[in-house]
Amino acid sequence: METAWKASAAELKPGTADDAVVRTILATRPKIILDDEMENLNATASRPWTWHDDAYPAHLKENL
């Protein structure tokens, strides 16, 4: 997740639908405070999943 968070526009482009998505990510990212987001996840007993996690729903992988 750290690699994705720090990715440049060129690194994000191959995994996105279009340039507008990349621009939105780059514009929004500086406004997000990761420690606050993790605190929010912990407060709601939520957990982020990545594609590589065993808990990631298989049916979502099929649709990618």
C-alpha positions as protocol buffer text, in pm:
chain_id: "A"
residue {
  index: 1
  type: MET
  ca { x: 0 y: 0 z: 0 }
}
residue {
  index: 2
  type: GLU
  ca { x: 291 y: 232 z: 66 }
}
residue {
  index: 3
  type: THR
  ca { x: 410 y: 193 z: -292 }
}
residue {
  index: 4
  type: ALA
  ca { x: 67 y: 285 z: -427 }
}
residue {
  index: 5
  type: TRP
  ca { x: 41 y: 580 z: -189 }
}
residue {
  index: 6
  type: LYS
  ca { x: 375 y: 721 z: -308 }
}
residue {
  index: 7
  type: ALA
  ca { x: 327 y: 638 z: -677 }
}
residue {
  index: 8
  type: SER
  ca { x: 386 y: 908 z: -937 }
}
residue {
  index: 9
  type: ALA
  ca { x: 140 y: 993 z: -1214 }
}
residue {
  index: 10
  type: ALA
  ca { x: 336 y: 773 z: -1455 }
}
residue {
  index: 11
  type: GLU
  ca { x: 328 y: 482 z: -1210 }
}
residue {
  index: 12
  type: LEU
  ca { x: -46 y: 522 z: -1147 }
}
residue {
  index: 13
  type: LYS
  ca { x: -147 y: 552 z: -1512 }
}
residue {
  index: 14
  type: PRO
  ca { x: -122 y: 184 z: -1614 }
}
residue {
  index: 15
  type: GLY
  ca { x: -365 y: 82 z: -1339 }
}
residue {
  index: 16
  type: THR
  ca { x: -627 y: 351 z: -1392 }
}
residue {
  index: 17
  type: ALA
  ca { x: -903 y: 415 z: -1639 }
}
residue {
  index: 18
  type: ASP
  ca { x: -787 y: 756 z: -1758 }
}
residue {
  index: 19
  type: ASP
  ca { x: -591 y: 1073 z: -1683 }
}
residue {
  index: 20
  type: ALA
  ca { x: -880 y: 1223 z: -1486 }
}
residue {
  index: 21
  type: VAL
  ca { x: -853 y: 943 z: -1230 }
}
residue {
  index: 22
  type: VAL
  ca { x: -479 y: 1002 z: -1193 }
}
residue {
  index: 23
  type: ARG
  ca { x: -534 y: 1377 z: -1151 }
}
residue {
  index: 24
  type: THR
  ca { x: -798 y: 1313 z: -885 }
}
residue {
  index: 25
  type: ILE
  ca { x: -569 y: 1080 z: -693 }
}
residue {
  index: 26
  type: LEU
  ca { x: -280 y: 1324 z: -706 }
}
residue {
  index: 27
  type: ALA
  ca { x: -499 y: 1618 z: -604 }
}
residue {
  index: 28
  type: THR
  ca { x: -668 y: 1433 z: -318 }
}
residue {
  index: 29
  type: ARG
  ca { x: -371 y: 1249 z: -172 }
}
residue {
  index: 30
  type: PRO
  ca { x: -211 y: 1555 z: -1 }
}
residue {
  index: 31
  type: LYS
  ca { x: -539 y: 1628 z: 178 }
}
residue {
  index: 32
  type: ILE
  ca { x: -549 y: 1288 z: 347 }
}
residue {
  index: 33
  type: ILE
  ca { x: -380 y: 1237 z: 683 }
}
residue {
  index: 34
  type: LEU
  ca { x: -293 y: 869 z: 696 }
}
residue {
  index: 35
  type: ASP
  ca { x: -270 y: 849 z: 1075 }
}
residue {
  index: 36
  type: ASP
  ca { x: -622 y: 992 z: 1102 }
}
residue {
  index: 37
  type: GLU
  ca { x: -753 y: 746 z: 843 }
}
residue {
  index: 38
  type: MET
  ca { x: -596 y: 452 z: 1026 }
}
residue {
  index: 39
  type: GLU
  ca { x: -745 y: 579 z: 1353 }
}
residue {
  index: 40
  type: ASN
  ca { x: -1087 y: 592 z: 1186 }
}
residue {
  index: 41
  type: LEU
  ca { x: -1045 y: 236 z: 1058 }
}
residue {
  index: 42
  type: ASN
  ca { x: -944 y: 114 z: 1402 }
}
residue {
  index: 43
  type: ALA
  ca { x: -1234 y: 297 z: 1570 }
}
residue {
  index: 44
  type: THR
  ca { x: -1483 y: 114 z: 1348 }
}
residue {
  index: 45
  type: ALA
  ca { x: -1301 y: -220 z: 1365 }
}
residue {
  index: 46
  type: SER
  ca { x: -1246 y: -193 z: 988 }
}
residue {
  index: 47
  type: ARG
  ca { x: -944 y: -324 z: 803 }
}
residue {
  index: 48
  type: PRO
  ca { x: -812 y: -234 z: 459 }
}
residue {
  index: 49
  type: TRP
  ca { x: -755 y: -525 z: 222 }
}
residue {
  index: 50
  type: THR
  ca { x: -531 y: -546 z: -78 }
}
residue {
  index: 51
  type: TRP
  ca { x: -551 y: -776 z: -377 }
}
residue {
  index: 52
  type: HIS
  ca { x: -286 y: -998 z: -216 }
}
residue {
  index: 53
  type: ASP
  ca { x: -469 y: -1052 z: 116 }
}
residue {
  index: 54
  type: ASP
  ca { x: -626 y: -1393 z: 165 }
}
residue {
  index: 55
  type: ALA
  ca { x: -938 y: -1216 z: 296 }
}
residue {
  index: 56
  type: TYR
  ca { x: -983 y: -1019 z: -29 }
}
residue {
  index: 57
  type: PRO
  ca { x: -1310 y: -1140 z: -182 }
}
residue {
  index: 58
  type: ALA
  ca { x: -1245 y: -1379 z: -470 }
}
residue {
  index: 59
  type: HIS
  ca { x: -1547 y: -1257 z: -668 }
}
residue {
  index: 60
  type: LEU
  ca { x: -1396 y: -907 z: -678 }
}
residue {
  index: 61
  type: LYS
  ca { x: -1072 y: -1043 z: -820 }
}
residue {
  index: 62
  type: GLU
  ca { x: -1271 y: -1213 z: -1097 }
}
residue {
  index: 63
  type: ASN
  ca { x: -1418 y: -881 z: -1209 }
}
residue {
  index: 64
  type: LEU
  ca { x: -1085 y: -705 z: -1254 }
}
